[in-house]
Amino acid sequence: MNRSIFRLAIPNIISNITVPLLGMVDMFIVGHLDSEDYIGAIALATMLFNFIYWSFSFLRMGTSGFTAQAYGADNTAEQTNILLRSLTVAMIGGILIILLQYFIALVGFYFLDAGPSVRGYAQEYFYIYVWAAPAVLGMYTFNGWYVGMQNAKIPMVIAIGVNIVNIGLSFLLVYGFGMKIGGVAIATLCAQYSGFLASLFIWNVKYGYLKQYFNFEVLRNLRSYIPFFKVNSDIFIRTMALVAVTTFFMSASAKSGKDILAVNALLMQMFILFSYMMDGFAYAAEALTGKFIGANDRGQLKLLVKKLFLWGIIIVSLFTLVYALFLDQILAILTDKQNIIELAKQYQFWVLLIPVAGFAAFLWDGVFVGATASHQMRNSMLIAVSAFFLIYFAFSDVSANNILWFAFIMYLALRGIVQSFMAPAILRGSR
């Protein structure tokens, strides 16, 4: 069982690590141009795209769970049908984003306040990169499908390839052809389509035998989409609730002043770093849970949960120890502002609680996605989010930033606690 978990977890962890690497390279490139406005523009445009694409994260999560169950049941035809349905939704979604790009930009940049120069550069980036929408959503589908088919290596290889193309083209277009922020956007656009085409090519090579099961009539059968959209609508609501917490956290931080905003932005990187590791195990949980449920093997499913939580406790201990002993050194890598580092030390206690409070939610999310128990996952998130806002608004007058962190820690912990009470019914198959 441990071997199966790590066979899926490690490639996904490597894939996750490529995400901040690309962001750092983009920031390095625009950070060395002739205006600091480019940095703000990249951050602004990235924030808008994150909101758009997070709205479609259900394509990866829903596809993974359904595919894993079809894999476990050895239902080859359904494996193919799931891919066709999900790709159809992804392409329609991508085309709609392109068609609605001017409306999206109008609304998005209205709420994302910035000066005219920063806004102009951000819009230049947006109107180029938005054309990548079908490729981005298509890769969501393929990544979910590959993980559901118990293959995490292909998404890892594609993620690394996308980043290599992106970084190489960015340097070429910006420094070789002087295209500035437009060059960064074009490089990202080309990289996303290279990843989507690579996904198609690899699928054709490795899974081409599934073509014989293609039945395009399923695309016309609207009733066959009902389970897909029922699960994915729950995942969408859950994702929007998550976005609400993270967005409000930074907004509330900004109200406490620029120093607290800087401190919280840095300390939240500790949560993000921890999430990269736990997400790898969550993806493994998705794939293996769906497989065991599809095969109706409840014994292996319960063993999987025990092993996942054993490794979760080990990872929690490791991260807590690192954050306790080396937080100063980690912060020194992220910033050279000593006053911010000193201020951050006052809130180190909350950082130490992040792994303890958060690990169960990550693992249960993976199990719930694999079991397509989206209704329960949505409800647990809504309970936790409600507690977050209730705690903050009830007590923020006492010590605003400490209460903000307390609310965030309770939000993380409640997700895992509520899911722990829901899990037995799911593991028994009696939900």
C-alpha positions, 0 to 999 in steps of 0.5 A, a space after each residue: 500500500 505504501 508503494 502505491 501511495 508514493 507511486 502517485 504522491 511523489 510525481 504530483 508533489 514534483 508537479 506542484 513544485 513547478 508552479 511556484 518555480 514558474 511564478 518566480 521566473 516570471 517575477 524575475 524577468 519582469 522585475 528586471 525590466 525598466 519599470 516596477 509597474 510590470 511586477 504589479 501588473 503580473 500579480 494583478 493579471 495572475 490574481 484574475 486568472 487564478 480566480 477564473 481557473 479555480 472556478 473550473 478546478 472541478 474539471 480535474 477533481 471530478 474527472 479524477 474521482 469518476 475515472 478512478 472508479 471506472 478504472 477500479 471497476 475495469 469499465 473501459 467504455 466508461 473511462 472513455 466516456 468520462 474523458 469525452 464528457 469532461 473534454 467537451 465541458 472544458 472546450 465549451 468553458 474555454 471558448 466561453 471565457 474567450 468570448 466573454 473576455 472583455 466583460 471579464 476584464 471590465 468586471 475583474 479590473 474594476 474590483 482589482 484596484 491599480 494605477 493606470 500604468 499597472 492596469 494597462 500592462 495587466 490588461 495587455 497580459 490578460 488579452 494575450 493569455 486569455 486565448 490559452 483558456 481551452 488549453 488550460 481547461 483541457 489540461 485540467 481534464 487530462 490531468 484528472 483523467 491520468 490520475 484517475 487511471 493511476 498514472 501520475 507520471 504523465 502529468 508530472 512530465 507534462 508540467 515540467 515540459 510546460 515550465 521549460 517551454 514557458 521559461 525558455 520562450 519568456 527569456 527569448 521573447 523578452 530579452 531577445 526580441 524586447 517584447 516585455 510583458 507581452 512576451 511573457 504572456 505569449 510565452 505562457 500562452 504557447 507553453 499551455 498549448 504545448 502542454 495540451 498538445 503533449 497531453 493529446 499526443 501521449 494519450 494517443 500513444 499510451 491509451 490509443 487502444 481506447 479509441 475503439 470505445 469512442 461513442 460520441 452519442 454519449 455527448 448528446 445524452 444530456 442525462 449522462 451529464 447529471 452525475 458529472 455536474 452534480 458532483 462538480 457543482 458541489 466542488 465549484 461551491 466548495 472552491 468558491 468558499 475556499 477562495 472567499 477565505 483566502 481572499 478575505 484573509 489578505 484583504 483583512 491583512 491589508 486593513 491592518 497596515 502594510 507591515 502586517 500585510 507583508 508579514 501575513 503574505 510571507 507566513 502564508 507561504 508556509 501554508 502554501 509550502 505545506 499544501 504542495 506536499 499534502 496535495 501530492 498525498 491527496 491526489 494519491 488518495 483520489 486515485 486509490 480511493 476511486 479504484 478501491 470503491 470501483 472494485 468494491 474493495 472496502 478492506 483495502 480502502 480502510 487500509 489506505 486511509 490508515 496508511 495515509 494518516 500515518 504518513 500525514 502525521 509523519 509529515 506534520 511532525 517534519 514540517 512543525 519541526 522545520 518551522 520551529 527551528 528554521 522559520 527565520 532562515 526561511 523568511 530571510 530567503 523570501 525577504 531582506 527586510 529585517 523589520 518584517 522578519 522581526 514582526 513575523 516572529 510574533 506570529 510564529 505560533 500560528 505557523 506551527 499550528 498550520 500542519 497540525 490543523 490542516 493535514 486531515 482536511 487535505 487527506 479527507 479531501 482526496 478520499 472524498 473526491 475519489 469517492 465522489 462524495 462531493 456533497 459532504 466535502 462541500 458541506 464540511 467546507 461551508 461549516 468551516 468557512 462559516 466558523 472562520 467569518 463568525 470568529 473573525 467578526 465576533 472577536 477581531 476588535 481584541 487583537 485583529 491579526 491574532 484573531 485572523 490567524 486563529 480564525 484561519 487555523 480553526 477553519 483548517 481544523 474544522 474541515 478535517 474534524 467535520 470530515 472525520 465524522 462524515 468519513 465512516 459512512 463513506 468508507 462503508 458505502 452507506 452515504 
